[in-house]
Amino acid sequence: MDTNTLLEMLLGEHASQYMQSILLVIGGFIVLSIANILLKRRIRKIEDKTLHEGSAGIKRSLPVMRFFQRIAIPMSFLGILHIAVRMVEFDERIQATVQAAFTIVMTIIIVRSINKGIELSFAKYFEKEWANHDQEKNLKPLLSLIKFLLWIVGFIFLLANLGLDVTTALAGLGVGGIAVAIAAQGILGDLFSYFVIFLDKPFELGDFIVFGDKSGVVERIGIKSSRIRILSGEVLIIANSDLTSSRIHNYKQMQRRRVVFSIGVTYETSQEHVEEIPLIIRKVIESVQSMEGVICDRTHFQAFGPYALIFETVYYVPSPDYVRYMDVQQEIYRNMFRIFNEKGIRFAYPTQRILSEHAESTFLGDTVAKNV
């Protein structure tokens, strides 16, 4: 018994059509697989070359090659599969099975291709020099959510094409969705807070923020929660809704830092030194070496304190960086301390003077004698 006779016994009178269809699918699969491997290798080489050499001309060809490798090849296989199915007149017993299998494969390939297209558009946008690259990490959770929703839509489309009644299921999902929404108010609140953070931008990745009694650098913004590296070193994971409902101080967006400090000198300070102190402080601030652009706004004899003469000073540091601000502050304090010591100006500290009854009577007697 030859091969053709055996195939006719197994497949019936349409054996030749089956063979042509199978050979078309196998041949198309092999050709597309080889093309996919070659494109992958070529893309990898171009990416490595772009990384080291930075050639703009080669870089422009990457989106086209990625499109063919991730979208055009899968869609081409779907087209081959469609042609192969149309070439065969299936028996009624297997027609439904073949059609269902083709629908499943078609749905998977189409949804996957749409997701890949969104990924390519996302990557292409952030390859631009003018794009805000800080938003790329913020958008990745949103991109994952969109892809998940597309798979849900594809699954519903698949059920509808398989002949299932999805209207009842969708109605049930609507009622169930209300119940789930009530039960998951916290999760939905965090999701909406994520959109608020993304659109309103109260802070971005790398910003130093202060909220409540915590402060730190934003490391990740997720759909439900954000991760903040606080000053003590550990990572604080906080819900987005808690962040958006708090008062947030964003220090990275600060153009310059306004600094106010006060010093106190003793009441024994001479009149000449009292008049000289504001000039000394201003000169010290204007001669800062650790940073350029430090501006002295004002320095004044502000008040008579309970144990000191109070001088208040305001100056500006042209940087939001806390370490650089502390370098400037340290230089100012160190120079002030040195100059005050050289001139004999004494800093005040909390003191009390106690007058005994004998000392007070002696003091009054001396006063009367002098008056006489």
Helices and strands as residue ranges (DSSP letters): H 3-11, G 12-14, H 15-53, H 56-67, I 68-72, H 73-86, H 92-126, H 134-161, H 166-183, H 185-200, E 208-211, E 214-221, E 225-230, E 235-239, H 240-244, E 248-250, E 257-265, H 271-286, E 295-304, E 309-317, H 322-343, H 357-371
